[in-house]
């Protein structure tokens, strides 16, 4: 038999022995975690790319700016 345990901002689903088996999150927190995970994946994919200096980024942005 499983039961819910609420502690502070966390809600856990625990088994008969009191061992945590799942956590319930508000959707806002879950979405924030997914965004963080996506950001980390992008960083990992771009790890080997050469850095771009600030002056170059400014030049690129000026070229894109609408007239």
Secondary structure, DSSP 8 states (H G I E B T S, - for coil): --EEEEETTEEEEE-TTS-EEEEE--HHHHHHHHHHHHHHHHHHHTTTS----HHHHHHHHHHHS--
